[in-house]
Amino acid sequence: MTAASFTAWRERLGLNRSEAARALGLSRNSIQNYEEGRAIPLYVALACAALAHGIPPIR
């Protein structure tokens, strides 16, 4: 997952950075870092795909 596709995922779901952070269980700073080009871990990319397909997080 690239920074551009991560940002596109967030925008497609209508989430701001804080909402995306909550949905993924991450900090807002992590979201910003990923959108600025920091490497996105596989588990984050998989969580994005799950949320995009309507699979809720297990809490």
C-alpha distances in whole Angstrom, upper triangle without the diagonal:
4,7,8,6,6,10,11,10,12,15,15,16,18,18,18,17,20,19,15,16,19,17,15,18,16,18,18,18,15,13,15,13,10,11,13,10,11,8,7,9,8,11,9,6,9,11,10,10,14,15,14,16,19,19,20,19,22,24
4,5,5,6,9,10,10,12,14,15,17,18,18,18,16,19,19,16,17,20,19,17,19,17,18,18,17,14,12,13,12,8,8,10,7,9,8,7,10,11,14,12,9,13,14,12,13,17,17,16,19,21,21,23,22,25,27
4,6,5,6,9,10,11,12,14,16,17,15,15,13,17,17,14,15,18,18,16,18,16,16,15,14,12,10,10,9,6,5,6,5,8,8,8,11,13,15,12,11,14,15,13,15,18,17,16,20,22,22,23,22,25,27
4,5,5,6,9,10,11,12,14,15,15,15,14,18,18,15,17,20,19,17,20,18,19,17,17,15,12,12,12,9,7,9,8,11,12,11,15,16,17,14,12,16,16,13,15,18,17,16,19,21,22,23,23,27,28
4,5,5,6,9,10,10,12,14,14,15,14,18,17,14,16,19,17,16,19,18,19,17,18,15,12,13,14,10,9,12,11,13,12,11,13,13,15,12,10,13,14,10,11,15,14,12,15,18,19,20,21,24,26
4,5,5,6,9,10,11,13,12,12,11,14,14,10,12,15,14,12,15,14,15,14,14,12,9,10,11,7,7,10,10,11,11,9,11,12,13,10,8,11,11,8,10,13,12,11,15,17,17,18,18,21,23
4,5,5,6,8,10,11,10,10,9,13,13,10,12,15,14,14,17,15,15,13,14,12,9,9,11,8,6,9,10,12,13,12,15,16,16,13,12,15,14,11,13,16,14,13,16,18,19,20,20,23,25
4,5,5,6,9,10,10,11,12,15,14,12,15,17,15,15,19,18,18,16,17,16,12,13,15,12,10,13,13,16,16,14,17,17,18,14,12,15,15,11,12,15,13,11,15,17,18,19,20,24,25
4,6,5,6,9,9,11,11,14,12,10,13,15,12,12,16,15,17,15,17,15,12,13,15,12,11,14,15,16,16,13,15,15,15,12,10,12,11,7,9,11,10,8,11,13,15,16,16,20,22
4,6,5,6,5,7,8,10,9,7,10,12,10,11,14,13,14,12,14,13,10,11,14,11,10,14,15,16,16,14,16,16,16,12,12,14,12,9,11,13,10,9,13,14,15,15,16,20,21
4,5,5,6,7,9,12,11,9,13,15,13,14,17,17,17,15,17,16,12,13,16,14,12,15,16,18,19,17,19,20,19,16,15,17,15,12,14,16,13,11,15,15,18,18,19,23,24
4,5,8,10,12,15,13,11,15,16,14,15,19,19,20,18,20,19,15,16,19,16,14,18,19,20,21,18,20,20,20,16,15,16,15,11,12,14,11,9,12,13,16,17,18,22,24
4,6,9,11,13,10,9,13,13,11,13,16,17,18,16,19,18,14,16,19,17,15,19,20,21,21,18,20,19,18,15,14,15,13,10,11,12,9,7,10,10,13,13,15,19,20
4,7,10,12,9,9,13,13,12,14,17,17,18,16,18,18,14,16,19,17,15,19,21,22,23,20,22,22,21,18,17,18,16,13,15,15,12,11,14,14,16,16,17,21,22
4,6,8,5,6,9,10,9,11,14,14,14,12,15,15,11,13,16,15,13,17,19,20,20,18,20,20,19,16,16,17,15,12,14,15,12,11,15,14,16,15,16,19,20
4,6,5,6,9,10,11,12,14,13,13,10,12,13,10,11,14,14,12,15,17,18,20,18,20,21,20,16,17,19,16,14,17,18,15,15,18,18,19,18,18,21,21
4,6,5,6,9,10,11,12,10,9,6,9,9,6,7,11,11,10,12,15,15,17,15,17,19,18,14,15,18,15,13,17,18,15,16,19,19,20,18,18,21,21
4,5,5,6,9,10,10,9,8,5,9,10,8,10,13,13,13,15,18,18,19,17,19,20,19,15,17,19,16,15,18,18,15,17,20,19,20,17,16,19,19
4,5,5,6,9,10,10,10,8,12,12,10,12,15,15,14,17,19,19,20,18,19,20,18,15,16,17,14,13,16,16,12,14,17,16,16,14,14,17,16
4,5,5,6,8,8,9,8,11,10,7,10,13,12,12,15,16,16,17,14,15,16,15,11,12,14,11,9,13,13,10,12,15,14,15,13,13,16,16
4,6,5,6,5,5,5,8,8,6,9,11,11,12,15,16,15,16,13,14,16,14,11,13,14,11,11,15,15,12,14,17,17,16,14,13,15,15
4,5,5,6,7,8,12,11,10,13,15,15,16,19,20,19,19,16,17,18,15,12,15,16,12,12,15,15,12,15,17,16,15,12,11,13,12
4,6,8,10,11,14,13,11,14,16,15,16,19,20,19,19,16,16,16,13,11,13,13,9,9,12,11,8,11,13,12,11,9,8,11,11
4,5,9,10,12,10,9,13,14,13,14,17,18,16,16,12,12,13,10,7,10,10,7,8,11,10,9,12,14,13,12,10,8,11,11
4,7,10,12,10,10,14,15,14,16,19,19,17,17,14,13,14,11,9,13,13,10,11,14,13,12,15,17,16,15,12,9,11,10
4,7,8,6,7,11,11,11,13,16,16,14,14,12,12,14,12,9,12,14,11,12,16,15,14,17,19,19,17,15,13,15,14
4,5,5,7,9,10,11,13,14,16,14,15,13,14,17,15,12,15,17,15,15,19,19,17,19,22,22,21,18,16,18,17
4,5,5,6,9,10,11,12,15,14,15,14,16,18,17,14,16,18,16,15,19,19,17,19,22,22,22,20,18,20,19
4,5,5,6,9,10,10,12,11,13,13,15,18,17,14,17,19,17,17,20,21,20,21,25,24,24,22,20,23,22
4,5,5,6,9,10,11,9,10,9,11,14,13,11,13,16,14,14,17,19,17,19,22,22,22,20,18,20,20
4,5,5,6,9,10,9,11,9,12,14,14,10,12,15,13,12,15,17,15,16,20,20,20,19,17,20,20
4,5,5,6,9,9,12,11,14,17,17,14,15,18,17,15,18,20,19,19,23,23,23,22,21,24,24
4,5,5,6,5,8,9,12,15,16,13,14,18,17,16,19,21,20,20,24,25,25,24,22,25,25
4,5,5,5,6,6,9,12,13,10,11,14,14,12,15,18,17,17,21,22,22,22,20,23,24
4,5,7,9,9,13,15,16,13,13,16,16,13,16,19,18,17,21,22,23,23,22,25,25
4,6,9,10,14,17,18,15,15,19,19,17,20,22,21,21,25,26,26,26,25,28,28
4,6,8,12,14,17,14,14,18,18,16,19,22,21,21,24,26,26,26,25,28,29
4,6,9,13,14,12,13,16,17,16,18,21,21,21,24,26,25,25,23,26,27
4,6,9,12,10,10,14,15,14,17,19,20,20,23,24,24,24,22,24,25
4,7,8,7,7,10,11,11,13,15,16,16,19,21,20,20,18,21,22
4,5,5,7,9,10,11,13,15,16,17,19,20,19,19,17,19,20
4,5,5,6,9,10,11,12,14,15,17,19,17,18,16,18,20
4,5,5,6,9,10,10,12,14,15,17,14,15,12,14,16
4,5,5,6,9,10,11,12,14,15,14,14,12,14,16
4,5,5,6,9,10,11,13,14,14,14,13,16,18
4,5,5,6,9,10,11,13,11,12,11,14,16
4,5,5,6,9,10,11,9,9,8,11,13
4,5,5,6,9,10,10,10,10,14,16
4,6,5,6,9,9,11,11,14,17
4,5,5,6,5,7,8,11,14
4,5,5,5,6,8,11,14
4,6,7,9,11,15,17
4,6,9,11,14,17
4,6,9,12,15
4,7,9,12
4,6,9
4,6
4
